[in-house]
Amino acid sequence: MAGAMKLNKIFLACALLSLISIFHATEAAGFSVDLIHRDSLKSPSLHSSSFEHVEATVQRSFNRAKTLIRRDGNSPQEASVDIVPDAGEYLMRFSLGTPKVETLAIADTGSDLTWIQCAPCQKCFKQKAPIFDPSKSSTYKPVPCSSATCKSVRSTSCGVAKATCNYSVQYGDRSYSRGDLATETLTLGANESIPTVIIGCGHVDQGTFGAGASGIVGLGGGKESLIRQMQTSIGGKFSYCLVPINGRSSQPSKMHFGDEAVVSGAGVLTTPIVPKSPDTFYYLTLEGMSVGNKRFYLASSSDEEDEGGDVLQSEEGNIIIDSGTTLTFLPSELYNEVETAVKQQVGLKEISDPARQLNLCYLVTEDFESKIPEITAHFKGADVKLKPYNTFVRTTEKSVCFAFAESTSLGIAIYGNLAQMNYLIGYDLVKKTVSFKPTDCSQA
């Protein structure tokens, strides 16, 4: 049962990756982050049942995908931070204010505005960290309603008194946060302080937020995101490397900022970031997928298949790379082709998913892993080859399921975090590229 043992080590890699970030400040060249899996020994969000956790992870992945796809439309009221906040994917440890108050918040590349719960809490969800009290901070400054900042940040409005700028964000699962827009000093670790960061100070916050977090840290591409606000100091560069972990491991993943985030050397694959609206998301171009040596193209709706074998042109910016979605979601036609090819090449008897969430599942056998074909994601200029732990998830002691799903929208697809594991993935917002480098993330 060697294959089963390997898959047993793999399955937690697909679980929701709520992580604690421990920052180590360096010189101006940049700084690095330890990302701790939410189910690790260092996480405040341990779960009693690993497989129940996987089931919840998959369900949240579907919920989040629906929300992100809905946000990809042109409705301006949905062009802000509609992520699914249920326990989140990563937690970031940082401090706010002067004197500093340490807290944890969900870090997300699919979100822009950073907000936390603040006193007085009129209607707040439970959190383990102390509630931030802005009245005790000498560096907290409410954003005036008449300011350019208030007018430029999305989802803001002015109250009856028209003094302080208000924000209101609504999430896909009906969770929400409302409060005051402000600027504050944010400190990463002990010494890496960033003054006048735009934040939301939430006084009315309800929904499926986990108690381990106090709010959201936006790492998206929008102008109010923390990444964009740190643009000068980090040169628009950040990267992460996600570790497939074993059980309650304390082995950290890594996130880097600035010069330390440069992805270089042998084996680097680079693809363009495509500017689209909303600018929160990091859009890439997926040209197709391969299962073994069988390739399937993802063409735009106006293209027809070339009988001569010429490569079809794909719509630019047709997929989002997202750290907050576990599964990978493909448009219907491409997904069906990939699933059919996987079935043909695995050649084992299928079973139903015990949780009734995923389409293609198998009984765990001793030689199962050896039967999984190599699957390749063909991005523009970057052919990313996936391992079994990137493509299959252990859902029970006896079942494994294909960790891809069909998108319910004809347009956008989502490249999830399970497919990103054991790749050093670098974002360069100046060059507008995302780079992939095969890496043993436990050693990165």
PAVEX-670223 format. One record per residue: x, y, z of N, C-alpha, C in turn. Coordinates in steps of 0.02 Angstrom, whole numbers, plus 50000, padded with zeros to 5 digits. Example, Ala and Ser with C-alpha at 12.3 -4.5 7.8 and 13.67 -1.06 7.14 Angstrom:
% PAVEX-670223
506604971650390506154977550390506604983550390;506424988850354506844994750357506455000250394;
This chain:
% PAVEX-670223
500414994050000500005000050000500435006350000;501015005949967501465011749966501125017749934;500745016349878500405021949845499905025149890;499545021049928499035023749974499365027950028;499955025650052500305029550104500525036250076;500755036350014500955042649985500365047349978;499795044549955499215048749948498965051250015;499065047150068498865049250134499265055350156;499895055750133500315061450148500115067550107;499795066150050499645071550003498985075150019;498485071350045497805074050044497735080650080;498125081750134498045088050171498295093950131;498695092550079498935098050038498375101750003;497795098349994497245101549960496765104850008;496865103850073496405106750120496475114250121;495975117650147496015124950151496645126850188;497025131350157497685133050184497655139350226;497275139450279497305145150323497995145150356;498355150450349499055150550370499195156550415;499675155650460499915161150500500565163650469;500635170150459501225172850429501675175850482;502305173450486502795176050533503315179750493;503375186250501503795190250458504485191050487;504985190850442505685192050461505935197850420;506005203650450506225209550415506955208850395;507115211450335507795211550312507975218650291;508505219450253508675226050229508195228050174;508335233650140507875236350090507745231550033;508175226450026508095221649971507425218049975;507125217550034506485214150040506435210250105;505905206350112505825202250172505435196050154;505465191150198505145184750186504625183250239;504185178550222503625176750266503595169150273;503515166750334503375159650346502615158850345;502365154450301501655152950297501525146150329;501135146150382501005140050420500315137450403;500275131150383499635128050364499145128450422;498515129750407498005130450459497925124150500;498105118350473498045112050510498705109950541;499205114350539499845112550569499815113550644;500335111350677500365111850750500395119050774;500605123650729500665130650748500035134650734;499545131550702498945135250683498445135650741;498085141350747497565141950797496905138950773;496895136050713496265133750683496275126250669;496485122250717496535115050706495835111950698;495795106550659495165102950649495235095950676;494695093250704494735086750735494755081150684;494435082050627494405076850575494715079450511;495245076050488495575078250427495125077650366;494755072050361494345071050302493735075550302;493455077050361492915081850366493175088650343;493795090050359494105096450339494165096750263;494365091150232494415091050159493735092250128;493225089050154492545089950128492335097250132;492475100450189492305107550197492715111850149;493345109950139493775113550093493495113550022;493285107649999493015107049932492375111149925;491945110849975491325114649971491465122149968;491935124550009492105131650008492415133549941;492785128849911493085130149847492545131449794;492015127449794491455128449748491115135149762;491005136749826490685143049843491085148949820;491745148549831492185154049813492205154849737;492235149249701492265149549628491655153249601;491065151649627490455154949604490495162449617;490775164349674490835171349692491315174949647;491905172049634492405175249593492155175949521;491825170849495491555171149428491045176649422;490615177349474490105182549474490435189449474;490995189949508491355196349512491675198249446;491785193349402492115194749339491665198449289;491035199349308490585203149265490725210549267;490295214549237490415221649231490035225749283;489705222349330489325225949380489785229549428;489785236249431490275239849472490205238449546;489595237049570489515235749641489825229149662;490005224749613490315218449629491065218449615;491335224349600492035224749580492485226649638;492355223849697492755225549755493075219349785;492805216749840493155211349875492685205449890;492325203049840491855197649850492195190849854;492595189849906492865183149917492415179549965;492505173049971492135169250021492565168850083;492375172050137492825172650194492805166850243;492425161550229492335156150277493005152850296;493295155050351493925152650378494525154550336;494415156950274494955159550234495455154350211;495975156550179496495152050155497155153250192;497335159250204497945160850238497805166050293;498165165350348498125170550399498805174050402;498785180450408499395184450412499445187650481;500015186850513500125190050577500465196750566;500175202050595500455208750588500225212950647;500465219050650500265223750702499995230050671;499525233150706499235239450685499315244650739;499415250850719499375256450766500005257950803;499965263350845500495265550888500205267150957;500335263251009500775257351010500475251550969;500895246750952500695241350908500225236450943;499715234350905499255229050928499295223350878;499515217450901499595211750856498925208450841;498845206350779498225203050759498355198250701;497845194550682497875190050624497295191650578;497425191250512496895192350464497005187850403;496455186450368496485182150309496855185850254;497395182850228497765185750172497515182650107;497375186850057497075184249996497265188149934;497485184349883497665187549819497045189249778;496455187349800495835189149766495455194649800;495815198749840495495204049879495935210249879;495645216049885496025222349885496035225749954;495465228049976495435232050037495625227850098;496075230550139496245227450203495795230350257;495455226050295495035228550349495075223750409;494965226550468494935222550529494365225050573;494165220850620493645222950667493915228150716;493505233150730493725238650773493215240050828;493465242550884493025245150937492805252250918;492185254250934491685250050966491365245150916;491315238950937491015233750895490265233850905;489905236250855489175236350861488875229450849;489175225750802488925219050787489495215250753;489915211950793490515208850767490505201250777;490875197650735490965190450744491505189250796;491505183350826491985181750878492685180950848;493185183750882493875182850861494305181650923;494855177950912495295176250968495765182050987;495965185950938496415191650952496025197350982;496355201851019496015207651046495725212050991;495145215051002494855219650955495275226050953;495435228350893495835234350886495415240450906;495695244650950495355250750972495715256850942;495435259850890495785265450857495885271550901;495475272250952495535278050996496185277851037;496495272051042497115271351080497745271651036;497655272950972498225273350927498345280550905;498965282850912499135289750893499225290650818;499255285050781499365285550708498735284050668;498185282550702497555281150667497235287750645;497065288150580496745294250554496165292450508;495555294350527494985293050483495065296750417;494835293750363494875296950297494275301650290;494395308150277493835312850270493415311150208;492775312750214492305311250159492485315250097;492765321150105492925325450048493585323750015;493955318950042494625317450017494615313549952;495175314149915495255310349853495275302849867;495555300949925495585293949944494895290849950;494445294349982493765291849990493425290849923;493555295449877493235295049811493555289649767;494185287949781494525283149737494445275849758;494325274749823494245267849847493535265449832;493485259249807492835256549788492425254749850;491775254549842491305252649894491315257349954;491405263749942491405268749996490805273349987;490625276750042490075281450041490165286350099;489745291350102489775296250156489145295850198;489235296350264488675296150310488285302650308;487785303050352487355308950355487765315150372;488235314450419488645320150439489155321950387;489305317350341489785318450287490475320450313;490675317250368491335318750397491825313250381;491675307150402492125301450392491885297050334;492355294950293492195290550237492025283550263;491475280750239491265274050259491385269050203;491505262650222491555257350172491045252050189;490845248250138490385242750148490545237350097;490725231350121490875225850075490405220050089;490135217150036489665211550042489985205550007;489945199650039490265193750012489755189049981;490015184349942489585179749904489155175349948;489365174050011488965169850055488555174050103;488475180450086488075185350124488425187750187;489055186050196489445189150249489595196350228;489745200650277489855207650260490275211050313;490555216750295490915221050341490765228350324;490625232250376490475239350367490825243350421;491075249150402491415253350451491715259550420;492265261950451492575268150431493215266750391;493335270750339493965270450303494465274850339;495085272450346495585276050384496275274650357;496775278250383497475276550370497785274850437;498255270050436498565267750498499245264950482;499675264550532500325261350525500255253850533;500495250150484500475242850486501185240250491;501305235950540501975233350553502005225850540;502475223850498502605216850483503165214550528;503025209750571503535207650619503665213050669;504285213650691504455218450744504625225350716;504885225650655505185231950633504975234550565;504655230450523504495232550455503845236450455;503885243050469503285247150476503125250850411;502485250950394502245254350334501745259650357;501915266050352501465271250377500895272650328;500365275450354499775277850316499505272750267;499435266550289499105261450249498345262450251;498025262250194497295262950191496985256450217;496565256950268496235251050296495495252550307;495105247250316494425247950339494395246150413;494055250250453493975248950524493255246750534;493145240150540492475237350539492125237650606;491515240250606491105240450667490505235850664;490315233850603489745229350593489985223950545;490145218050572490445212650533490115206050551;489815202850502489455196650516489545191650459;489475185150476489505180050424489905174050447;490245170850400490585164550413491325165350425;491525170950454492235172050470492435167550528;493035164450523493285160350577493555164550634;493555161750694493775165350753494525166750753;494905163250711495625164350709495825170650674;495365173850637495525179850599495135185850625;495405191750613495065197950633494835201950573;494965199550512494765203250453495095200450391;495225204850342495505202950277496115207150262;496645204050234497215207650207497205206850132;497125212350096497065212150023497735211949988;497865206549951498485205849913498345205749837;497765208449817497575208549747497935213949708;497695215149647498025219949604497725226849604;497185227949642496855234449644497265239649682;497125245949670497545251349697497525251849773;496995249349805496975249749878497255243549912;497505238649874497775232649904498435234149940;498615229849988499235230750024499835230249977;499795225849927500345225049879500455231549841;499925234549817499985240849779500215246549824;499995246449887500205251749933500945251049952;501215244849948501925243649961502335243849896;502025245849841502325245349774503035248049771;503155253949799503815257049795504335253049833;504165250949893504665247549935504815240449913;504335237149880504445230249859504535229549783;504505235149747504595235049675504055231149639;503475230449670502925226849638503025219349635;503465216649677503625209549673503435205849738;503095200149730503005195549786502955188549758;503095183649799503075176649778502885172349837;502665166149822502535161349876502695154349850;502795149849898502955142849882502575138549932;502075134849910501625131149953501855123849960;501915121650022502165115050038501595110050045;501605104450008501135099050023501345095950090;500925096450141501145094450208500875087650227;501165084850280500985078250305500685078950374;500035077750380499705077850445499745084650478;499905084750543499945090850583500635093950580;500955093750523501635096250515501685103650531;502265105750558502385112750569502845115550514;502965111650462503385113850407503065119950373;503405125650371503095131650343503165132050267;502675135350236502755137650167503085144550171;503235147450114503585153850115503245158950069;503255165250091503065170850049503625175950052;503795178849994504345183649990504095190149959;504425195649978504255202149951504895205649927;504825209949877505395213849853505885209649813;506525211249820507045207749782507075200349799;506885198549860506885191549880506345187549844;505885191049811505335187749777505495186249704;506085188049680506265186849611506325179349598;505985176849548506015169749529506465169149468;507035165849476507525165549423507865158749423;508305157649372508685151449368508385146449320;508665140549319508455135349273507735133049287;507365131849235506695129149242506135134149252;506305140649251505785145749262505345146449200;504695146649211504195147549159503815153949173;503745158249123503445164849134502885166149086;502335168849111501755170449071501505177449088;501215181049040501005187949053500385188349098;500365193549139499745195549173499365200049124;498725198449113498325202149065497895207349102;497985213849087497575218949121496835218149101;496405217249151495685216749140495325219749200;494685220349193494275222949248493845217249277;493795216749344494105221149394494845219649402;495235224849418495965224049423496195220549486;495725218549528495895214549587496245208049567;495995204849515496225198149497496855198249454;497225192649458497815191649416497605186949360;497475189849301497225186149243497815183449201;497795177049184498275173949140497915171249079;498305168849030497995165948970498145158448969;497625154448975497685147148971497535145048899;498025142048866497935139848796497635132848791;497725128848844497435122248843497725117848898;497545111448897497785106548946497995100248909;498485096748937498685090248911498595084948964;498375079148943498345073248986498785068048953;499355066648983499845062548949500085066148887;500065062948829500265066148767499675068648726;499095068848756498495071048721498325078248742;498345082848694498255089948709497565092348687;497275096648729496625099648714496695107248717;496435110548667496505117748661495895121348690;496025127048721495495131348745495475137448699;495025137448650494995142748601494435147548619;494485153648593493955158448604493335156348564;492765158948581492135156748551492115158248476;492515163048452492505164948381492975160648339;493395156548371493875152448335493575145748315;493825143048261493645136348240494265132048237;494185125748247494745121148247495065120948178;495725121448177496105121348115496265114148096;495995111848039496115104948017496855103748002;497215109147987497915108347971498355107648032;498075108048091498465106948152498775113248181;498595119048153498865125248181498585126448250;498995129548293498775130948361498225136148361;497675134648394497125139348399497295144948447;497005150848434497135156648476496635156648534;496895157548595496465157848654496315165048671;495745165948703495565172648726496065174848780;496305180948774496795183548822496465184448891;496825182648944496585183749012495975179549029;495985173149009495385168849018495405164749082;495905165749125495945161949187496235166249243;495975165349303496235168849362496675164049400;497265166349422497665162349469497495164949538;497285160349581496995162449646497255158149702;497525161349754497785157749812497225155449857;496625158049849496075156649895495595151249871;495705148449812495285142949787495705136649784;495465131249814495845125049817495835121349750;495245120349722495175116649659495355121049599;495455117849542495535121449479494895120549438;494615126149415493985126149378494115127849305;493865123549260493955124449188493275125349154;493265129049098492635129549060492385122649040;491735122149030491395115649022491715111148970;491815113648909492065109448855492755106748870;493205111148894493875108948909493875104148968;493485105549019493465101049077493235094049056;492715093649015492455087148994492965083248955;493345086648912493875083348873494425080648919;494625084748967495155082749014494915076949057;494305077349084494055072049127494005065449088;493765065649027493715059648986494395056448974;494895060648960495565058048948495865055049011;495735058149068495985055449131495665048549144;495015048049133494675041649142494985036149098;495115037849036495395032948989496095030749009;496495035449036497185033749051497275030649119;496845032349167496885029149233496635021949227;496085020949194495845014249179495635010049238;495445013049294495215009449353494455010449361;494165006349404493455006949417493305013249457;492805016949434492625023149467492145021749525;492155026249574491675026149629491365033049635;490825033549671490525040149684490895043549741;490945050149736491245053949790490805053349852;491085050949908490695050349969490355056849990;490665062449974490365068949992489925071749937;489895068249879489475070249823489635077249798;490275078749795490485085449773490915085149709;491335080049702491795079649645491565074149597;491715075149533491445070749481491805064049473;492465064149479492855058249460493255055749520;493065049849545493385047149605493555039749594;494065037449632494285030449628494415027749698;494375021049704494615017849765495375018349767;495635019549826496365019649833496635012549825;497105011749780497435005349771498185006249779;498535000649787499255001049799499625004449742;499385003549681499745006349624499385012349593;498915015349631498515020649602498935026549577;499395028749618499785034649601500165033749535;500405027649523500775026349462500335026549400;499685026049409499215026149353498975033249336;499145038149378498925044949365499355047949309;499055050049254499445052849199499705059849217;500245061849183500495068649193500015073449158;499795078349195499345083449169499735089949164;499675093449108500045099649097499555105349084;499655110849119499265116949105499685121249057;499415122448998499775126348947499565133648951;499945137548990499855144748990500245147748931;500095153748913500455157148859501195157648879;501625153948844502345154048857502565149848916;502125146148948502305142349007501905135849011;502235130249003501925123649008502065120849078;501575121149122501655119349192501435112149202;501915107749218501785100649226501595099149298;501055095349307500775094149373500905087049396;501035086449462501145080049494500475077349521;500455070949542499825068249569499535072349627;499955075249670499685079149726499405085849703;499545087849640499245093849611498565092449579;498425086149565497835084549525497315080049558;497515076449611497045072049647497065073549722;496485072849754496415074149825496135068049860;496425066349917496185060749958495595063249998;494995060449987494395062850020494175058550079;494355052050077494245047550134494835042750136;494835038250184495375033350188495395028950126;494825028150091494795023550034494675026949967;494605033449966494425036849903494885042649887;495015043449822495375049249797494965052049739;494965058749732494555061949680494965066849640;494765067749578495075072449533494925079549558;495455083549569495385090049601495275095649551;494945094049496494725098949447493965098849444;493675104349423492945104549419492745109049360;492115108549343491845112349287491625119249310;491835124349275491605131049290490885131749268;490495135349308489795136349291489695142249245;490235145649227490195151449182490565149849118;490355152749062490675151448998491335155248990;491455160049034492035164149025492645162049066;492685164549127493305164149166493405157249197;494035155349202494235149149237494655151249297;494775146449342495155147949403495695142649413;496315144949421496875140449434496995140449509;496805134949542496795134749615497465133249647;497475133649714498105133049750498375125849753;497945120749746498205113949746498675112849687;498485115649629498905115049569499545119149574;499575123649623500165128049630500685125249678;500525119849714500985117349766501625114549736;502165115749772502845113949751503055117549687;502775123449678503025128249628503165134849665;503745137649652503885144549674503535149049623;503055152949645502645156949600502765164249616;503035167849566503215174849576502785179549534;502565184949566502165190049534502595196249526;502645198949466503005205249453502505210049422;502255214749463501725219249440502005224849397;502665225749396502975230649351503045227749281;503325221749277503385218449212502735215149190;502255214649237501605211549224501685204249203;502015200349246502125193249232502005189149295;501855182749285501855177749337502345172249315;502785170249360503285165149344503185159049388;503315153149359503265146749393503945143349391;504175140849448504795137049450504695130749491;504775124749462504705118649501505185118849561;504925117949621505325118949682505085114249736;505555111449773505375108049835505255113449887;504625115149897504455120949939504645119850012;504735113650032504955112350101505685114650112;506045115650057506745117750061506835124950037;506295128150015506355134849985506465140150038;
